[in-house]
C-alpha cells in the first residue's frame, strides 16, 4: 500500500513539471515569448543588435485544392546578442507581434 502511495505522489509531481521552452527569451527579469508585442520587447530588452526585413510569399489554397501564391508579407528579424557565453536570439516580428524566437548556436 505504501508503494502505491509513493508511486501516486511521484506521478502527480511528474505531471506538474513542465519542460523548459526554447522559444522564451529572458531580458533581465522579463520573459519575452511569441505573442508579445514588439513594443513590450523593446521596452524590456532594448534595441536589438541588428534588424532586417524579409519579404515572404503568402500561400493560399484554391477551391480545387491547388496552392498558389496570393501575395507577400513582410516580417522583421531582430537579432539580440547579449554577450559571450550566451546564444544570440533571433526574433521574427510580424504586424508588431513576436511571431517566433530562435537561438543561434555559437560557431
N, C-alpha and C positions, 0 to 999 in steps of 0.2 A: 504494500500500500504506500509505503514511504517512497519507493522508487517511482510510482505513478505521479505522486505529488511533485517530486523533483523534476521529472520529465515535463509535466504540465507547466511548471513555472519556467523551465528553460524554453519551451515553445512560445509562451506568452512574451518573454523577454526578446526572443529572436524575432518575433513578428513585429515588435515595436521599433527595432533597429532599422533605419533606412540607409541604403548605400550612399556613399559620397557621390555628389553630382559633379561632373566635369564641366558643365555649362553654367557655372556660377563664378562670378568674378568678385573678389574681395578688394575693396578700396578702403583702407583704414578699417573702420568698424562697420562699414556699409557693405551689403551684398547686392550685386547687380545680377539680374537674370533676364532671360528672354521675356518680353512683355513689358519691361520697364521703359520709361520714356527716355529719349536721348537727352532731354533737359536734366532729368534726375541723374543720369550717368555723368554728365558734365559737372553737375553740382558736387557729386560725391567723389569723382575720380579726377576732375580737372580736364584740361585739354589733352587729347591724345597726342602721342609722339608723331603720328602721321595720319593723314586722311586721304582716301582715294575714292573715286566714283566709278561704279561698274554699271554698264548698260546690259541688261539681261533680257532674253526673249521671254515672252509670256505665251504659254501654250494653251490651246483650248481644244475641246473635243466636239466635233460636229454631231448632228443627229444621226448621221450614218456611221459613226464610230471612228472616223478619220481624225487624226490630230493635226492641227495646223497652228502656225504662229499668228497670234491675234494682235500682237503689239510688243512693246518694250516697256520695261520698268527699270528705274534707276535705284540703286542701293549705294550706300556709302560703306566703306570698310574703314573702321577706326582701329589703329594699332596702338596698344599701350605697352610700353617697355618699362618695367618697374625696377630694372637694375640687375646686377649679376646674381646668379643663383635662382632667378625667378623666370618662369616661362613667359614670353611675350604673349599678350592676349589680342585676338582679332575679334572685333565686334561687327556684325553686319547690321546696319541701320536701314530700315525701310519705312518711309512715311512717318519719321520721327519716333519710331519704336525699335527697341533692340530685338532683332529677329533671331540672332544666334550668337553664341560665344564659343570660340575655339582657342586652343592654345598651341603655339608653335613649339616644336622640340628644339632644344639647343643643338647646334651643329657641332 
